[in-house]
Amino acid sequence: MSKSGGEEPRIGVFVCHCGTNIAGVVDVKEVAEYAKTLPNVVYATDYVYMCSDPGQELIKQAIKEHNLNRIVVAACSPRLHELTFRRTVSEAGLNPFLFEQANIREQNSWVHMDNPEEATRKAKDLVRMAVAKARLLEPLEPKEVPVEPAVLVIGGGIAGIQASLDLANKGIRVYLVEKEPSIGGNMIRLDKTFPTLDCSACILTPKMVDVSRHPNITLYAYSEVVEVDGYIGNFDVKILKKPRYVREDRCTGCGKCAEVCPVTVPNEFDLGLGPRKAIYIPFPQAVPAVYTIDMDHCIKCGLCVKACGELEAIDFDQKPEEVNVKVGTIIVATGFELFDARQKPEYGYGIYQNVITSLQFERLVNASGPTGGQIVRPSDGKPPKSVAILLCVGSRDQKALPYCSRICCMYSLKHAHQIKEKIPDAEVYILYMDIRSFGKGYEEFYNRVQHEGVKLIRGRASEIWEDPETKNLIVRAEDTFLGKPVELEVEMVILATGVIPNPATEPIRKALFITQSPDGFLLEAHPKLNPMSTTVDGIYLAGMCQGPKDIPDTVAQASAAASAASIPILQGKIVIEPIVANVDENLCGGCGICESVCPYGAVTVEEVGGKRKARVNEAKCKGCGSCGAACPSGAITVLHFKDDQILAQVDALLTG
Amino acid sequence: MGAVRIACEWLGICSGCEIAILDLHEGILPILEKVEFVHIPVLVDVKEIPEADVGIISGCIENEDNIEVAKEMREKCKIIVALGSCACFGGIPGLRNLYTREEVLEKAYVTTKSTVNPDRVFPRKDVLELQEYVKPLNQVIKVDYYIPGCPPPSDLIGSVLTALLEGKEPQLPTNTVCDECPLQKERKAIPEIRRWCVDGRPEPDKCILEQGFICLGPVTRAGCGAKCPSIGVPCRGCMGPTDRVIDQGAKMISALGSIWMLDEELEIPPEEYDKLAEQLYDPVGMLYRFTLPSSLIPRKIMKK
């Protein structure tokens, strides 16, 4: 008696030619003939393309004619066509999980094309193993789970804003969480955007206002996601609203409080280049336009309370507030941070006053920045007559960031253009390894800047030192075109620092059980075909948190993530794959190893009648098998990959 | 109905299992009312094995004599119970499967510190010829029931005997030692493996494995009441694996590999993997102390 409802297995084996991909190496007819000799195989044949409509029809016909109850297809990787054939089998009335695929292409014909005889023998081995497993296959039933019609968007930069607006415009409720007092992210700090030179704030602030006004968007600014539990369709999210000490419902953003505040500290929004008060908004167009008190510096003098007057918006006793929301899907858009240029001490950042980073330059050149848009050097406040821009600071550097940060070439060309525009007689040098101007209109912009008299020197700067009298900087590099060392004396240096993942992403990453690539950015589900999803169902990625990219790419990915995140919500329910871990509580000792190793937080150890027992959340479980391998008592099995099924395959391999 | 006739035999053994039967104390009295020990060498010197209803065999198969006795017991007894981890899995004597028979004899009769044998006198070949390697009982005869443990807990012996007397199927606990263990369990993720007593002692009340000491509780059948871990001593796995596990040591390796350096931030470079093995002192002795002869790789392959 077989383990699936008592019926004797009647197995059909279908060997695919895949054109010449398989049949060019493997003797597929011989493999099919061989399959007929295996126990329980009642039908076997070969066909040129099993995945084609006629190929699938062949399977359906054979199921009917020969009363087959197990199907083995020997073809490509199951990653490609397992779903196709499960559907085929299901259309013929069989449970879709009574199907097994033997990979005789990627794992055989493609790698043994110089040895057809052995490849044919290996194909037989693989078919014999698949048949051995097919004998023990059990029918499984997918489950359906309803989806909460709301999306959580973490991060209020351009990626989060774009995704939120797209979703909200589809009629989906959005909770947008931003840890800073205002949304806008890094983009709102920028002056102009390459290559079109439109003003960053001019194109971003309308979207920020849209976010604040949209009836479908609930904005939690100055808030953080502290806990996420659940799974696709049903995430429970705990958001912590940090106290602003100013009541959002009363503050009108008039700014009278800041006028009277006696405490002045460097504004982190201007990267320390300009001042702010202890009660502040980070920049004039902040959304929400609500002031925040920086309690690390506030002296509680009470002047702001007086200035605020009857509005009574200031509340020194405000406490952190917890908000719980339920969402169906989540978009992570937590952005980036700049590489810390201090890690390259040879460039003197943090030592020499006139060495600044590109983002600091953005604030300098920005009309709403600390200098009102005047480019001045920090040491004496005078416009620099010569500037060197160093590319790849941190990026493409085996000692720092091995990857290309993708935006520095273009923004540095833009910086060079802006210096030339505002200080026409300034000498501007760009020291580069390669100029990567890959986007639409980027190469044209590069040509334009070259014609504006910017001097490009191909070579990475080796070091910088300061003339202590003039505070000028001497940049030493090798011009690799001339093969000569060069030494430039300039009045200011801009370091085009690379980008790194935002450290604030890490706790969110851990809470969501999403993985990262070796560079530390969040890992997409597939680098080409699914760059906006994670490997966790229902969690999507937008913008720089997934890897360096410019604004157009960020916006495109954000819209893609919004689209992907809306699919389960518009479908209203999701189907959960039944290949999941299963706990036999009679064996489980509650040691908790499974809970520790589960990469998806799907296994938890719970008290059951005073005993600790592992429980699997089937909606969260991806069937990866980590717990099954680790489970020391053998209590956990992964359905469709049970020990007896796998051991039958091993036995079949060894006893062929 | 007359008294149930029980015959006991011991093979390659230390006699701890027999003492465990006696350790039933007054618990043995209700059993004795219903049974007759017709053959029990630990108590009565009888040369012939009589016919019996139940045969209890302790000890592993080490030599020619063990095989003969085991086979005779199988012939004379209706039911055979393997008592103790030596009979069930091969036990501690099974660790000699890491050496050849010649190396074992050399060690036992010549090179041990307490031996003086300048003439290299060995036991005569025709007496108790030592087998090439140790086997558990079920590799020689069919075994009906098992009572694992080193020694088996007396109450477990009692419950199996009582069940047999009542004509019921004896049941062993299906779960693991962790289920019986009172220590506090949190997150299983160990940055390094520590050797008990050599690299310190575990903090009381906290799971020993979580502190990096190799405790075999998770991979070991319950039934002992978690006696060792309860007093801060790592479980050595004497009860053997659960019914679902084929190879106790391999399963523990799998579990250890899963939790070792689990919380380290980035991927572990492959060359670091060896460190797990390096940190594990005497891996076979540690993980297969009682089960080597019944494991998937039951002995070292000897090159002739």
HADDOCK unambig.tbl for C-alpha pairs under 7 A between the chains (distance, minus, plus):
assign (segid A and resid 586 and name CA) (segid B and resid 174 and name CA) 5.95 0.50 0.50
assign (segid A and resid 586 and name CA) (segid B and resid 175 and name CA) 5.81 0.50 0.50
assign (segid A and resid 587 and name CA) (segid B and resid 174 and name CA) 5.15 0.50 0.50
assign (segid A and resid 587 and name CA) (segid B and resid 175 and name CA) 3.98 0.50 0.50
assign (segid A and resid 587 and name CA) (segid B and resid 176 and name CA) 6.72 0.50 0.50
assign (segid A and resid 588 and name CA) (segid B and resid 175 and name CA) 5.56 0.50 0.50
assign (segid A and resid 588 and name CA) (segid B and resid 176 and name CA) 6.76 0.50 0.50
assign (segid A and resid 589 and name CA) (segid B and resid 175 and name CA) 5.43 0.50 0.50
assign (segid A and resid 589 and name CA) (segid B and resid 176 and name CA) 4.72 0.50 0.50
assign (segid A and resid 589 and name CA) (segid B and resid 177 and name CA) 6.69 0.50 0.50
assign (segid A and resid 589 and name CA) (segid B and resid 178 and name CA) 5.02 0.50 0.50
assign (segid A and resid 589 and name CA) (segid B and resid 179 and name CA) 4.17 0.50 0.50
assign (segid A and resid 589 and name CA) (segid B and resid 218 and name CA) 6.69 0.50 0.50
assign (segid A and resid 590 and name CA) (segid B and resid 178 and name CA) 6.38 0.50 0.50
assign (segid A and resid 590 and name CA) (segid B and resid 179 and name CA) 5.96 0.50 0.50
assign (segid A and resid 591 and name CA) (segid B and resid 178 and name CA) 5.57 0.50 0.50
assign (segid A and resid 591 and name CA) (segid B and resid 218 and name CA) 5.85 0.50 0.50
assign (segid A and resid 592 and name CA) (segid B and resid 188 and name CA) 6.55 0.50 0.50
assign (segid A and resid 593 and name CA) (segid B and resid 188 and name CA) 5.46 0.50 0.50
assign (segid A and resid 596 and name CA) (segid B and resid 187 and name CA) 5.86 0.50 0.50
assign (segid A and resid 596 and name CA) (segid B and resid 188 and name CA) 5.47 0.50 0.50
assign (segid A and resid 596 and name CA) (segid B and resid 189 and name CA) 6.66 0.50 0.50
assign (segid A and resid 597 and name CA) (segid B and resid 258 and name CA) 6.50 0.50 0.50
assign (segid A and resid 597 and name CA) (segid B and resid 259 and name CA) 6.55 0.50 0.50
assign (segid A and resid 611 and name CA) (segid B and resid 179 and name CA) 6.82 0.50 0.50
assign (segid A and resid 612 and name CA) (segid B and resid 179 and name CA) 6.97 0.50 0.50
assign (segid A and resid 629 and name CA) (segid B and resid 254 and name CA) 6.39 0.50 0.50
assign (segid A and resid 630 and name CA) (segid B and resid 254 and name CA) 5.45 0.50 0.50
assign (segid A and resid 630 and name CA) (segid B and resid 255 and name CA) 4.17 0.50 0.50
assign (segid A and resid 630 and name CA) (segid B and resid 258 and name CA) 5.83 0.50 0.50
assign (segid A and resid 631 and name CA) (segid B and resid 255 and name CA) 6.36 0.50 0.50
assign (segid A and resid 632 and name CA) (segid B and resid 218 and name CA) 5.50 0.50 0.50
assign (segid A and resid 632 and name CA) (segid B and resid 219 and name CA) 4.48 0.50 0.50
assign (segid A and resid 632 and name CA) (segid B and resid 251 and name CA) 5.53 0.50 0.50
assign (segid A and resid 632 and name CA) (segid B and resid 252 and name CA) 6.03 0.50 0.50
assign (segid A and resid 632 and name CA) (segid B and resid 255 and name CA) 6.03 0.50 0.50
assign (segid A and resid 633 and name CA) (segid B and resid 176 and name CA) 6.46 0.50 0.50
assign (segid A and resid 633 and name CA) (segid B and resid 218 and name CA) 6.27 0.50 0.50
assign (segid A and resid 633 and name CA) (segid B and resid 219 and name CA) 5.09 0.50 0.50
assign (segid A and resid 633 and name CA) (segid B and resid 242 and name CA) 5.92 0.50 0.50
assign (segid A and resid 633 and name CA) (segid B and resid 245 and name CA) 6.62 0.50 0.50
assign (segid A and resid 634 and name CA) (segid B and resid 244 and name CA) 5.27 0.50 0.50
assign (segid A and resid 634 and name CA) (segid B and resid 245 and name CA) 5.55 0.50 0.50
